[in-house]
Amino acid sequence: MLKQEFAARHFASLRPCRFAQPISEERMYRISRQAAAALIFLGGTIASEPVHARLVCQSVDKISFAKNEDPKGYKKITSTSEDDMVKTCKTTSWSTPLDNWYYGDYDFLYSDWAKRYHTEAGRREPMASRPASYITEIRRYGCTMDGTPLGYFALHLANTGKKPSGELTFLCVLHEQSNDIRRGAGLGFELFNEALSTAGLLGRSDSINLKVTALPTAIPFYSSLDVDCSSETRGKVTVTEFETGRTPYTKDGGARVKRRFFSFNENWGDGKPSYKRIKYGCTSKDDYDKLVKLGAAMEAAGHHNPLTDQKGEGEIDFQVARDEMCHALDHKKELVSQLCGK
């Protein structure tokens, strides 16, 4: 589909997506043996300034199915209305975006399932134990920014009502943009919060918990959000999961996660500032909260807070930045004990 056609259909559209609107929904958290293949990719970079534009998202037409030839009622998806655009999400680590777009984490239905399971028997084992309804329950959305195609997300709600939860099964910012919309402008951050807001709306409650299983290439993006992270090695596969936790949701304001401090000034003491991007990795919300408190404590002690949102070159590990601040406050024994574990 041409970009102009996409923009015309979506802009004329439907509901304006509010930046602060949360999405509720969570799917029963299931991960197959080849979890890494079902992970979410987002090829965007983090930026220090938010985007001020009109984000509009619309539900994508329902999928169609071919003849059922698999056990447990599985049917092969033949297309969605936005397949041609979704294909442009392809990267070196995510060569078949339509698989994730169609099937979420059910990698036994992916086009390259033979490389994942090697035998038909190995593929049918997980297939026989997981509900076929999951595929039809995934909600898929296409989004534009000021009328220009921006990206896509898909999610699956595990439950609604008292404690709704969901899983983000697909998130993609398109590679090429126009109207001065570019990767690195904070678009992925806004798209994630729109997905969170959508899940919150669908969850029909005052809070929403959203989970994401991330590809290695997407970890820097998700770790830049103020969400929890856990990592586990299962066989030869390392599975990294991010979770928003119970995030407040209102119909007027939606739900929204914050973005973490972007950079660290290595020369916070004196001299010319040297900003480096903080590499958070799989860092918990609690550890990040302690880092923020360390920055505030440095200001209270008469130092400059090295945590900032300035662009710079290079990276600095979260742990290195933390240790530097702990060392600067070493004379405050009680504070260091609480925030640095010393």
Buried (B, 14 or more C-beta within 10 A) or exposed (E): BEBEEBBEBBBEBEEEBBBBBBBBBBBBBBBBBBBBBBBBBBBBBBBBEEBEBEBBBBEBEEBEBEEEEBEEEBBBBEBBBBBBBBEBBBBEEBEBBBBBBBBBBBBBBBEEBEEBBEEEEBBBBBBEEBBBEBBEBBBBBBBBBBBBBBBBBBBBBBBBEEBBBBBBBBBBBBEEBEEEBBBEBBBBBBBBBBBBBBBBBBBBBBBBBBBBBBBEBBBBBBBBBBBBBEEEEEEEBEBBBBBBBBBEBBEEBBBBBEBBBBBBBBEBEEEEBBBBBBBBBBBEBEBBEBBBBBBEBBEEEEBBBBBBBBEBEEBBBBBBBBEBBBEBBEEBEEBBEBBBEE
